[in-house]
Amino acid sequence: MNRCLLPVLDFSRRSSDAELMDCPTSSEQLLGNTLRQFRWINRLLTPCHRLLRRHVLERMRSDPLRAWTMLDVGSGGCDLPIWLITRCRREGLRLTITCMDHDARVVQFAKQRVANYPEIVPLHGDALTFAETPPATWDFVFSNHFLHHLSTPHVRHCLQQAIRACREQCIMSDLVRSRFSYALYTALATLLWRNSFAYDDGRLSIRKGFTKREALQLVADHPLLNSMRVQTVFPGHLVFLGTTSLTNGAAIAPPTAWTEPI
């Protein structure tokens, strides 16, 4: 795409274009490079480490003898789980993280990276189908940059499943769709992330992200989600924060149409 087209891109609605790394026939070399670069993208451009410290580590410190569990939805190369387990080991906290991703190539990459972390269990599966698990299976449900891959009905469905599946709290972080975020990422990615999908997919991901108004509409007037908080967090992120509210353990039927974002 011509880099001069930034002023004419439509940011009024979510893009429905597919990301390169989601293509099952995309280059495995470029995919691996992208997964390795996520470590620095998450360090420099996401609030995830702060969120995990505040909402997971602080809660675990309140009961340090307990064995805790987490589901990381769309975990990619597992750089965040590795960081979190390293912190837990240092503080003597016990945490097991199930890392779910729909791409078998990503899961294989993750298994190699976490070979020395038995607390991290990569799992190949569709995150939208974890309704099959019993309610309150994990203490925490976490995701980073996963929700924007889904259509709007599926975002709401995934948030419902996260609330149902957690005992303590779900923390779902994703991108704010804005020209400022797009321009900032374009400038940084041009300089820092080459020979991967990070430049093209990162910019597209922002166009598939959410406005604060859209995020609030997703959780408004819904019996499972109306207690969920939506926060904007620097730099350029939205965070859905919620605690479990489903008491009967009923399964939640997914939307019938499985489509790209609209």
ABEGO torsion letter per residue (X at the ends): XBAAAAAABBAABBBABBBAAABAABBAAAAAAAAAAAAAAAAAABAAAAAAAAAAAAAAAABAABBBBBBBBGAEAGAAAAAAAAAAAAAGBBBBBBBBBABAAAAAAAAAAAAABAABBBBBBBAAAAAABBBGABABBBBBGAAAABBAAAAAAAAAAAAAABAABBBBBBBBBBAAAAAAAAAAAAAABBGBAAAAAAAAAAAABBBAAAAAAAABGBAAAAABBBBBBOBGBBBBBBBBABAAGBBBBBBABBBBBX
